[in-house]
Amino acid sequence: MQMLGKVHNYIESKLVSGEKLHFTLIDPEKTRDINKLEEISEKMVEAGTDAFLVGGSLGIVHEEADLVAQVLKKRGKPVILFPGNINCLTRYADAVLFMLLMNTLEPYYLTQIQVIAAPIIAKYSLETLPTGYIVVDQDTAVAHIGRIHPIPRNKPEIILAYAMAAQMLGLKYIYIEAGSGAQQPVPPEFPKIVKEHTDLVVIVGGGIRNPDTAKKLAEAGADIIVTGTIVEKDPELATRIIEAIKKTRG
């Protein structure tokens, strides 16, 4: 079992040098065409993506997660699991976001799933990246499945309180999520206030559909920008988003 290790050090080294990072999210349930996955993943690496996330909210089976992780490993970038449940765990990844869904109303996502997953993660020798996960909006699959208590968009101080609690619990990352297919992205005020008042690595994802939005979130304080749906629908646009992020310095 690995706690913070090579993947965390890789991320930290890039952030210390002033880089803003991009992670490409791949949902195994939506990725049935392996040839297309090969093509898209190669394009994202060429564009400058820093790592791959593998995960989704529904319909994933172990065999799909295994296959996707094995394909992505060929690209020479870290493969990090972003699990909606234990069905997304695979031994072929490098690390896993070991998450607390902090604003859930369901105890399963606060303690039970972590206890169930821990022995499996240890058997797979996956590096764990301790992460506080906050879902902002209600109108997404992750919000429905996770039974989240939404965060008012005009109350950044609430996000900060969650982030402060995450840091006090010893977590290293905070993932502020609008959700896959969200109508609007996370407000820039959210990563800004968290970055100003904590030492957490700030990840932002969901609803990021253009370079300008990605740039504003990175400039506000997001260390890592995640795009998923747009990568599958329009790889060329995803490439321009990555380029915009890479032009932003920490």
Secondary structure, DSSP 8 states (H G I E B T S, - for coil): -BSS-HHHHHHHHHHHTTB-EEEEEE-GGG---HHHHHHHHHHHHHHT--EEEE--SS---HHHHHHHHHHHHTTTS-EEE--SSGGG--TTSSEEEEEEETTBS-GGGTTHHHHHHHHHHHHHT-EEEEEEEEE--SSSHHHHHHTB----TT-HHHHHHHHHHHHHTT--EEEEE--TT-SS---THHHHHHHHH---EEEEESS--SHHHHHHHHHHT-SEEEE-HHHHH-HHHHHHHHHHHHT-B-
